[in-house]
Amino acid sequence: MIKAIKAALSRLKHDVVDSQRLYAQWEQIQLKKLLRYLDVDAVFDIGANQGQYAEMLRRGGYQGHIFSFEPNPRDAAVLRQRSARDDKWIISELAISNQDGVAQFNVMQSSQFSSLSTPSHEDVNLFVKLNAVSETIEVKTERLEKTLRRLQSEYGFVRPFLKMDTQGYDVNIFKGSANIVQEFVGLQSELAIAKLYADSVDFREALTVYESHGFTLSALVPNNAGHFPRLVEVDCIMIRSDLVPAK
């Protein structure tokens, strides 16, 4: 019996690793095609953590500007190290938010869960230890509109792509600068199937918000392969509707 259980666990672990590789490859292929199709010349990497997304884009062949925003000083330091030899990868120790100023930022036990939002475990308790507040720090915040204008003025890009992975805060950021979101040719956002944060917006509502502001779904990419059979979160990749081919 023990041998059978160990064998089953080994197979499950193997399947999980395969799924993670599959989802990562799927995301990279989709983004490689989409960024090229949209002729993207700048990517806003909001909620950059330690640069995983930016490095994935570089492996996929994207050569334009990447603006990574990360308010956690420890993660921002890692970002600066990783981007040191890439003059088109710009790091800002800043939280993009729905208002300018300062805010309290929750640094979690696992830094990938850190957020302006408060963690919630009512829907799912898979991440009770990882998504727990380790410390709260004060961070600088800036509205997306202000950030876009400042960086456009400095770098002159014309076809930016918006990626948000802010642990429950994406829709707040989007709504806070709704008047300029159409200047992005596409977007990627994390959708909550199960709510991990008090500010999380249900995935159906989030998609409705993005679609109502002129974006069309291009792909859905699961990002929690390690928690089969339950789906907790998924990324939506969207294109500005006027750029979708007629046929």
N, C-alpha and C positions, 0 to 999 in steps of 0.2 A: 504493500500500500504506500509506504513512504517513497519507494522508488518511483511509483506511478505519479505521485504528487509532484515530486521533483522534476520528473520528465515533463509533466503538464506545465509547470511553472517556467521551465526552460523554453518550451515551445512558445508560451505566451510572451516571454521576454523577447524572443527572436522575432515574433510577429510585430511587437510594439516597435522595435528598432526598424524593421522593414517599413512599417507605416510612417514613422517619422521621416525616414529618408524619402519615401514616396511623396509625402505632402510637401517637404522642402523642395524637392525637385520640381513638383508641379507648380509651386509658387514662383520659383526662379524662371521656369520656362515661360509661364504666362506673363510675368513682368518684363522679361527680355523682349518678347514679341510686342507687348503693349507700349513700352517706353519708346521702342523704335518706331512703331506705327504712329504714335502721337508726336514724334520728334521732340521729346522732352529734353530740355536743356538745364533743368534744376529740379532736384527732389528735396522736399521738405520732410525730414525724418524726425517727426515729433514723438517724443518718448523713445529716445535712441538707446537707452540703457548703456551697454558697453560696445555698441557698434555692430551688432550682429546683422542688422538689416542692410546697413551701408556696405559691409563686406560682402554680403550675398549679391548685392547689385553689381559690385565691382567684378566678382567672379563671373557674373552673367554678361559682362562686357560693357556695362554702362560707363561712359567716360565723362559725363557732364558734372556739374556742380552738385554736391550733396551738402545740405545744411542740417546738421544734427543738433537737436535740442535736448538737453538732459540737465535737470536741476540738482540731482544728487551729486555733491562734490566728488565723492569717491568714484562714481561711475564716469563722471565728466573727465576725471584725471586719466582713467583708462582710455577713454575716447581720444584724448589729446595724444597719448602715446601711440595709439593705433593709427591715427591720421597724420602722424608727424611727417611722413614722406609723400603725402598726397595733398598737393596744394589746391586741389578742387574739393577737398572734404573739409568743411568749415564747422567748428564746434562752438556752440553757445551754451554756457551754463545758465539755463533759463527755462522756465516752465511756460509754455504757450497755454493761455487760458482764455476765459471770456471777459477778462478785465485786466487793466494795467495796474501794477503796484507790487504788493507782496502778499504772500499767502503761506499758510502752514502746510507743509508737505510731509506725508507719512512715509518714512523709510521702513520697509518691511524686512522681515527676517531673510527672505530671498529678494534681492534687489529688483528682480524683474517684475515683482508685484507692487513696487513702490508707486504712490499715487497721491494726487491732491484729494482723492476720494477716501472715505472711510471703508475699511473692509467689512463685508457682510457674509455670514456663513449660513443664512437661513435656507437658501436654495440648495446648496451643496456644501458638504464638509470635507471635501478632498484636500483642501489647502489650509486647514486650520493652523498648522504650524508655520507653513511657509508664508502665508498671507496674514501675518500678525505684525502689528506695529512694533518695531524695534526702537525707533526714536522719531521725534517730530522736529523738523527744522524749518526755519523761515527761508523762503526762496523768492527770488524776483519773478514776477509774472508779466506777460505781455500779450495783448490781443493779436490774433493772427493777422488782422488787417495792418496793424502797425508794423509787425515783423515783415510782412510782404513788401510794404512800401519802402521800408528802410533798406532791405536787401536788393530789391529791384533797382533802387537808385544807385547802389554801390556796385552791383555786378551785371546789371543790364540784361538779365534773362527775360524771355518772353513766353515760354511754354512750360510753366512749373507743374509738378505733380505733387499731390498732398498725401503723405502717409501719416496716419495717426495711430498710436498704440499707447494710450495714456491711462489704461486700467480704469475704465469706467467713465472717463471724462471727454471722450471724443465728440459726442454730440453737443456738449456744452461749448466746446471750442468752436465747432462749426456754426452753431447758432449765434455765437457772440460776434461773428464776423460774416454773417450771411450775405451781406451786401457785396462782398468781394469774392466769394467762393467760386463764381463762374470764371474767374481769371485762371483757375487751375484746370488743366485739360483732363485730369483724371484724379482719382483718389483711392486710397486703401484705408480701411478702418476695421478695428476689431469689434465684432458683434457679440453681445451677451446672449447666449442661449439660456444659461443659468447665471443669475446675478451674483457676482463676487464682490460688488461694492454697493454702497448705499446710493450712489449717484448713477449706477448703471441703468441704461435705457434698454428696454426689451428690443430684441433684434428686429422684430417687425416694425416697431415704431422708428427705429434708427434708419432702416431702409426707406421708410416712407418719407422721413425728413430729407434724406439725400436725394431721393427721386423727385421730391417736390421742388428742389432747387436745381433741377436740370441735369441729373446724372442717371446713367443707365448701367445696370449690372453687367459686368463682363465675366466675373468668375467668383466662386466661393471656395475658400481654402480652409479646411479644418486645421486648427493649430494646437489640439490637445490629444495627439495620437496615443499618448500614454495612459489614457483613461477609458479605453474601450470597456464596455460598449456604449458608454454615455458620452454624448457630445456636450461640451461645456461652453466652448467659444469657437467662433469661426471668423475668418477675415473675409470681408467683401472687397473686391477690386472693381472699380467703376470707371466709366468713361463719360465725359461730358456729352450729353445727348446729341448735340448738333454735330458731333464728330463721328457718330455712328453711321456706317454706310447704309444707304437707303435699301439695298438688297444684299 
